[in-house]
Amino acid sequence: MQPEKPISLSRLPHRQRSRIVRVGGDDNPAVNDTEGSLEHRLLDLGFEEGAAVEIRHQGIFGGPLAVQVSDRLIALRPTDAAVILVESTHDTNSVP
């Protein structure tokens, strides 16, 4: 069985527990804005490699995502969530 390919956090199904494998990337212009300020903001909020994440809610009409990262609940724009790559942990328990 092949390992699953990481997907962006914005495409993660609701209530599926996952782990962050990467924030940003050299080929993503959204992350490379003004010296990587988006990447730095996400890291400051706790979106770092290895952290447990789960989407708890999405606003109507593609609005903000409520994302549980470790012990915090944070609202993110879907475009910002798209630069965070995650892989499923196949764990049925929610993020604490």
C-alpha positions as CSV (number, residue, x, y, z in Angstrom):
1,M,0.0,0.0,0.0
2,Q,1.4,3.4,-1.0
3,P,1.6,6.3,1.4
4,E,-1.0,9.0,0.9
5,K,0.0,12.1,-0.9
6,P,-0.2,15.3,1.2
7,I,-3.1,17.6,0.4
8,S,-3.7,21.2,1.2
9,L,-5.5,22.0,4.4
10,S,-8.3,23.8,2.5
11,R,-9.2,20.4,0.8
12,L,-9.2,18.4,4.0
13,P,-12.7,16.9,4.8
14,H,-14.3,18.2,8.0
15,R,-13.5,16.4,11.2
16,Q,-10.7,14.4,9.6
17,R,-7.6,14.5,11.9
18,S,-4.4,15.2,10.1
19,R,-0.8,16.3,10.7
20,I,1.0,19.2,9.0
21,V,3.8,18.1,6.8
22,R,4.7,21.5,5.3
23,V,3.8,25.2,5.5
24,G,4.4,27.0,2.2
25,G,6.8,26.2,-0.5
26,D,9.2,27.7,-3.0
27,D,6.8,27.4,-5.9
28,N,3.8,29.0,-4.2
29,P,3.6,32.8,-4.8
30,A,1.0,33.2,-2.0
31,V,3.6,32.2,0.5
32,N,6.5,34.1,-1.0
33,D,4.7,37.5,-0.5
34,T,6.8,40.1,1.1
35,E,9.6,37.9,2.4
36,G,7.3,35.1,3.3
37,S,5.1,37.1,5.7
38,L,2.2,34.7,5.3
39,E,4.4,31.7,6.2
40,H,5.7,33.5,9.2
41,R,2.2,34.5,10.4
42,L,1.0,30.8,10.0
43,L,4.0,29.6,11.9
44,D,3.4,32.1,14.7
45,L,-0.2,30.8,15.0
46,G,1.0,27.3,15.6
47,F,0.8,25.8,12.0
48,E,4.1,24.1,12.2
49,E,5.3,20.7,10.9
50,G,4.0,17.8,12.9
51,A,1.1,19.7,14.6
52,A,-2.3,18.0,14.7
53,V,-5.0,19.8,12.7
54,E,-8.7,19.4,12.0
55,I,-11.2,21.6,10.2
56,R,-14.2,22.1,12.5
57,H,-16.4,24.4,10.4
58,Q,-16.5,26.3,7.1
59,G,-18.3,29.6,6.7
60,I,-21.1,29.8,4.0
61,F,-20.2,30.6,0.4
62,G,-16.6,29.5,0.8
63,G,-16.0,31.7,3.9
64,P,-13.3,31.2,6.6
65,L,-12.4,27.9,8.0
66,A,-12.4,27.2,11.7
67,V,-9.3,25.1,12.2
68,Q,-8.3,23.3,15.3
69,V,-4.5,23.3,15.6
70,S,-3.1,21.7,18.7
71,D,-5.2,23.3,21.5
72,R,-6.3,26.4,19.5
73,L,-9.3,27.2,17.3
74,I,-8.2,29.6,14.5
75,A,-10.2,31.2,11.6
76,L,-8.3,31.0,8.3
77,R,-9.2,32.2,4.8
78,P,-9.3,29.2,2.4
79,T,-6.5,30.8,0.4
80,D,-4.3,30.8,3.4
81,A,-5.2,27.3,4.4
82,A,-4.3,26.2,0.8
83,V,-0.6,26.8,1.5
84,I,-0.5,24.3,4.4
85,L,0.0,20.7,3.4
86,V,-1.3,17.9,5.6
87,E,-1.6,14.1,5.6
88,S,-4.2,12.0,7.3
89,T,-3.4,10.3,10.6
90,H,-6.4,7.9,10.1
91,D,-7.3,8.6,13.7
92,T,-11.0,8.7,14.6
93,N,-10.5,10.9,17.6
94,S,-10.8,14.7,17.3
95,V,-7.9,17.0,18.0
96,P,-7.9,17.8,21.7
